[in-house]
Amino acid sequence: MNAYPSQPPPISLDSKTPHVIIVGAGLAGLFLAILLDRQGVPYEIYERAKAIRPLGGVMSLNANILPVFEQLGLLEELKSISLPTSDFHVYKSNMKLISAIHGVGSEELVGYDYQLFARPNLYDIFLARIPPGRLHLNKKVMSIAQGKEGVMIRCSDGTTYHGDILVGADGAYSGVRQSLYKMLQAENLLPESDMRTMGKGFSCLVGTTDPLDPEKYPTLKNKRAILYQIVGDGNQYTWSAVNVPDNRICWNVVSQFASTSETEDEKFRNSEWGPGANESFIDEVKGFLVPIGGTMGDLIRATQSDTISRVILEDKIFKTWSHKRVVLIGDACHKLLPSAGQGAVNALQDAVILANCIYDLESLSPGDISAALEDYRHQRYPHVVEQYEASKINAKIIYGQTVFEKLIRNVVLNYMPKSVQAKSAMKNLAYRPQATFLPLAPKRGKGPVLPQKPSKRYEAEQNKARARVI
């Protein structure tokens, strides 16, 4: 580290409290910051963008993560920007209904309704809880270094910053991951699979309209969100629309690539959720009908052009999530297809488990930090693999255009008994990790909840507190 002259590392508050550098101000990085703040752990966030401009598009959160929102006192605020939903309607492109699913995964069964909302609104909630001065914009990380004394990042403007732990929360094309993997590759420590590119098969156009007239779009009058999914007939497109608060509609169009080779050049131009309307794409889809009324072109025209994003939908789970003082969360270590609605949920779950492991650090020694980061990966990896496989299956059901995929879609949506659907929903929502350094939210719903690793430190502190009362 002496090869990189910079300011001295920050002084730790005690022998167990690390100074954490978070690279990336996406949802995972901001959520981790909120969790660390509740622990009293100092942190700084470095974001490469010059301004935080979250783009449109729909998100949903469910029982897999909502208990943590309850712990943090954020659940009611989340509900204020959301509509509950458990309805999913699938149509052919001629507006013939394929299937209408009602009530699966509802509050009665699993304890929490799915909360569906426009993505930027969740950013606003998180950003409001980041203290002034903790978020640093226009800080693109160019390189990292780590050693016994700590970890350091060097940014494109020549500034350098030190800490005890570096968290790469900077997305699918993470600069932290790329720097870390170069180090590991030079030492022959990087698995061969981590050197491969991400799988890619879809391109997506996504946005959220300005407020619309409920008389023209009656679905806006609903107190619950209804997701309308349309599967193109004879083309590679699927598209969707869903009502969200404030009389807005979130929409997307997904195009399935005929081959992976056609995406290579485009991949790097669309590696993040950034603006970049594609006129030829819009021209192809603007005439598509939507069950809520009108066409996709109507919804696109009602959306501010600088909030429309086109991205490549990719998927991969990296094997290497941490090394010494550096750790990855969210898309930086696992990229899931959005078909199962679990990408953001898994990124937030990463933040929860990593915060738990940081809270239980034995000391700031390199060995203890490395062990804590490895424990985070050990706890999370099996669950991410499960959701990764689910996302690939759901992609075939929702986006698939082959004869076999159409057959599977018909069987799953129309012939699977509701009891089986309900059982599957409860199983999928049984994994609900919570912040173990806070009072746990009560168990809700009829279904089982998987146990999680408790915090020895929190239990010891609670026992001391009870002893003082006695």
Beta strands, then each sheet from edge to edge (+ up, - down):
strand 1: 20-23
strand 2: 43-46
strand 3: 58-61
strand 4: 83-85
strand 5: 87-92
strand 6: 97-101
strand 7: 114-118
strand 8: 135-136
strand 9: 141-146
strand 10: 151-155
strand 11: 160-163
strand 12: 165-168
strand 13: 199-208
strand 14: 226-231
strand 15: 237-244
strand 16: 248-256
strand 17: 309-317
strand 18: 322-323
strand 19: 326-328
strand 20: 334-335
sheet 1: 8+ 2+ 1+ 12+ 19+ 18-
sheet 2: 3+ 7- 4+
sheet 3: 6+ 5- 14- 15+ 16- 13+ 17- 20+
sheet 4: 9+ 10- 11+
end
